[in-house]
Amino acid sequence: MSYELVIFDNDGVLVDSEPLSNTILAGYLTELGHPTTYEDSLRDYMGAAVHRVHDLVRERTGQQLPDDFDDTLHRRVFAAFERELEPVAGVVEVLEKLRADGRPYCVASSGSHERIRVGHRKTGLDRWFEPGIVFSAQDVGRGKPAPDLFLHAAERMGVSPARCVVVEDSPLGVAAARAAGMDVYAFTAMTPAEKLPRATAYFSSMAELPELLG
């Protein structure tokens, strides 16, 4: 299929942020008395909006996270981004080809608009993503695995969901894309294919993506 819109997830697909952010999240939850390993964080929260952290902690323990949890977490994550964040290897070449071919693309991320901006500015990806093609879970009522964010992005970009393809790396993101009626190409650099069921195709290097997109 020749897709009319390519929708990128952000964390782990455009910016190599998942190791940083999940290390920090696991450490902070453990500090607050909710022992969490890095592997736990990847399993439970990778690809999710921060409200999922609150929901799962409350569901499992009956306790509420502190009122300043989000602000503290974001402050720690942003500080790590400023020190260490890099673009995903090969993604700039993918964006160059999409722009050269005149193929529309956008980003639809579980992260906040501020998180996306900080990451893109640090990695230089801001030159590829003007504000009008950046969509966040903040823009909709429900984050992934609900389809709302991807459907919102398609509507704003003026493309039918059936003509969109999503590039994702998390189980929640793949589920959201499928729920939105979109094809989804699963990036397996961090998450093995068997943990990303129902994807349309799988790839482990960004160098493979242009050929998949056709």
C-alpha positions as CSV (number, residue, x, y, z in Angstrom):
1,M,0.0,0.0,0.0
2,S,1.1,3.5,-0.7
3,Y,0.4,5.3,2.6
4,E,-0.7,8.9,2.6
5,L,0.6,9.6,6.1
6,V,3.4,8.2,8.3
7,I,2.7,8.6,12.0
8,F,5.8,8.3,14.2
9,D,5.8,7.5,17.9
10,N,8.4,9.6,19.6
11,D,10.2,7.9,22.5
12,G,12.3,5.0,21.2
13,V,11.4,5.7,17.6
14,L,12.6,9.2,17.0
15,V,14.6,9.9,20.1
16,D,16.5,7.2,22.1
17,S,14.9,8.1,25.3
18,E,13.4,4.9,26.6
19,P,16.6,3.7,28.5
20,L,17.0,7.1,30.2
21,S,13.3,7.7,31.1
22,N,12.6,4.2,32.3
23,T,15.8,4.1,34.4
24,I,14.7,7.3,36.1
25,L,11.0,6.3,36.5
26,A,12.0,2.9,38.1
27,G,14.4,4.7,40.5
28,Y,11.9,7.3,41.5
29,L,9.1,4.8,42.1
30,T,11.5,2.7,44.2
31,E,12.5,5.8,46.1
32,L,8.8,6.4,46.9
33,G,8.4,2.9,48.3
34,H,7.1,1.1,45.2
35,P,10.0,-1.2,44.3
36,T,10.4,-1.1,40.5
37,T,13.2,-2.5,38.3
38,Y,14.1,-1.1,34.9
39,E,12.6,-4.2,33.3
40,D,9.4,-3.7,35.3
41,S,9.2,-0.1,34.0
42,L,9.7,-1.2,30.4
43,R,7.0,-3.8,30.7
44,D,4.4,-1.7,32.4
45,Y,5.0,1.9,31.2
46,M,6.9,1.9,27.9
47,G,4.8,3.8,25.4
48,A,2.3,5.0,28.0
49,A,1.3,8.4,29.2
50,V,2.2,9.3,32.8
51,H,-1.4,8.8,34.0
52,R,-0.8,5.0,33.6
53,V,1.8,5.2,36.3
54,H,-0.7,6.7,38.7
55,D,-3.4,4.2,37.7
56,L,-1.2,1.1,38.1
57,V,0.3,2.2,41.4
58,R,-3.2,3.0,42.8
59,E,-4.6,-0.3,41.4
60,R,-1.8,-2.4,42.9
61,T,-1.2,-0.7,46.2
62,G,-4.3,1.4,46.9
63,Q,-1.9,4.4,47.4
64,Q,-1.8,7.7,45.6
65,L,1.5,9.0,44.2
66,P,2.5,12.5,45.5
67,D,0.9,15.5,44.0
68,D,4.2,16.7,42.6
69,F,5.1,13.3,41.1
70,D,4.7,14.4,37.5
71,D,6.6,17.6,37.9
72,T,9.5,15.9,39.7
73,L,9.6,13.0,37.2
74,H,9.6,15.4,34.3
75,R,12.3,17.6,35.8
76,R,14.6,14.5,36.3
77,V,13.9,13.2,32.8
78,F,14.5,16.5,31.1
79,A,17.8,17.0,33.0
80,A,18.9,13.6,31.7
81,F,17.8,14.5,28.2
82,E,19.9,17.6,28.2
83,R,22.9,15.6,29.2
84,E,22.6,12.4,27.2
85,L,19.7,12.3,24.7
86,E,20.5,11.3,21.1
87,P,18.3,10.7,18.0
88,V,17.6,7.1,17.1
89,A,20.3,5.9,14.8
90,G,19.2,6.3,11.1
91,V,16.0,8.2,11.8
92,V,17.3,11.5,10.3
93,E,17.9,9.7,7.0
94,V,14.3,8.4,7.1
95,L,13.0,11.9,7.6
96,E,15.2,13.3,4.8
97,K,13.8,10.7,2.4
98,L,10.1,11.4,3.4
99,R,10.6,15.1,3.0
100,A,12.4,14.6,-0.4
101,D,9.6,12.4,-1.6
102,G,6.9,14.9,-0.4
103,R,5.3,12.3,1.8
104,P,3.4,13.7,4.8
105,Y,4.4,12.6,8.3
106,C,3.8,13.6,11.9
107,V,4.5,12.5,15.4
108,A,1.9,11.2,17.9
109,S,3.4,10.6,21.3
110,S,2.2,9.6,24.8
111,G,4.6,12.2,26.1
112,S,3.7,15.8,26.9
113,H,4.2,18.6,24.4
114,E,7.0,19.9,26.6
115,R,8.7,16.5,26.7
116,I,8.6,16.2,22.9
117,R,9.9,19.8,22.5
118,V,12.8,19.2,24.9
119,G,13.8,16.0,23.2
120,H,13.6,17.4,19.7
121,R,15.5,20.5,20.5
122,K,18.3,18.5,22.2
123,T,18.6,16.1,19.3
124,G,18.1,18.6,16.4
125,L,14.9,16.9,15.3
126,D,13.0,20.1,15.8
127,R,13.9,21.1,12.3
128,W,11.8,18.2,11.0
129,F,8.8,18.7,13.2
130,E,7.1,22.1,13.3
131,P,4.3,22.4,15.9
132,G,1.5,21.7,13.4
133,I,2.6,18.1,13.0
134,V,3.2,17.3,16.6
135,F,0.5,15.5,18.6
136,S,0.5,14.5,22.2
137,A,-1.7,12.4,24.5
138,Q,-2.3,15.8,26.2
139,D,-4.5,16.6,23.1
140,V,-7.0,13.7,23.7
141,G,-8.9,12.2,26.6
142,R,-7.2,8.8,26.6
143,G,-3.7,7.7,25.8
144,K,-2.4,4.5,24.2
145,P,-3.6,1.7,24.0
146,A,-6.8,3.6,23.2
147,P,-6.9,4.7,19.5
148,D,-7.8,8.3,20.3
149,L,-4.3,9.9,19.7
150,F,-3.7,8.3,16.4
151,L,-7.2,9.0,15.2
152,H,-6.8,12.7,16.3
153,A,-3.5,12.9,14.4
154,A,-5.1,11.5,11.2
155,E,-8.0,13.8,11.5
156,R,-5.8,16.9,12.0
157,M,-3.6,15.8,9.0
158,G,-6.7,15.2,6.8
159,V,-6.0,11.6,6.1
160,S,-8.3,8.5,6.5
161,P,-7.0,6.1,9.1
162,A,-7.0,3.3,6.5
163,R,-4.4,5.3,4.6
164,C,-2.1,5.8,7.6
165,V,0.8,3.7,8.8
166,V,2.2,4.0,12.3
167,V,5.8,3.4,13.3
168,E,5.9,2.1,16.9
169,D,8.1,0.3,19.4
170,S,5.8,-0.5,22.3
171,P,3.0,-3.1,22.9
172,L,0.6,-0.2,23.9
173,G,1.4,1.7,20.8
174,V,0.9,-1.3,18.5
175,A,-2.4,-2.0,20.2
176,A,-3.5,1.7,19.8
177,A,-2.6,1.7,16.1
178,R,-4.5,-1.5,15.4
179,A,-7.5,-0.2,17.4
180,A,-7.4,2.9,15.1
181,G,-7.7,0.7,12.0
182,M,-4.1,1.6,10.9
183,D,-1.2,-0.5,9.7
184,V,1.7,-0.5,12.1
185,Y,5.4,-1.2,11.5
186,A,7.0,-2.4,14.8
187,F,10.6,-1.3,15.5
188,T,12.3,-4.1,17.4
189,A,15.5,-2.4,18.5
190,M,14.4,-2.6,22.2
191,T,11.3,-4.8,22.2
192,P,11.4,-8.2,20.6
193,A,8.8,-9.0,17.9
194,E,7.0,-11.6,20.0
195,K,6.1,-8.8,22.5
196,L,4.6,-6.7,19.7
197,P,1.8,-8.9,18.4
198,R,-0.4,-8.0,15.4
199,A,2.0,-5.6,13.8
200,T,1.8,-5.4,10.0
201,A,5.6,-5.8,9.7
202,Y,8.7,-5.7,11.9
203,F,12.1,-4.1,11.4
204,S,15.2,-3.8,13.7
205,S,17.1,-0.9,12.0
206,M,15.9,2.4,10.6
207,A,17.7,1.6,7.4
208,E,15.0,-0.9,6.7
209,L,12.1,1.5,7.1
210,P,12.1,3.4,3.7
211,E,11.8,0.1,1.8
212,L,8.9,-1.0,4.0
213,L,7.1,2.3,3.4
214,G,7.4,1.8,-0.3
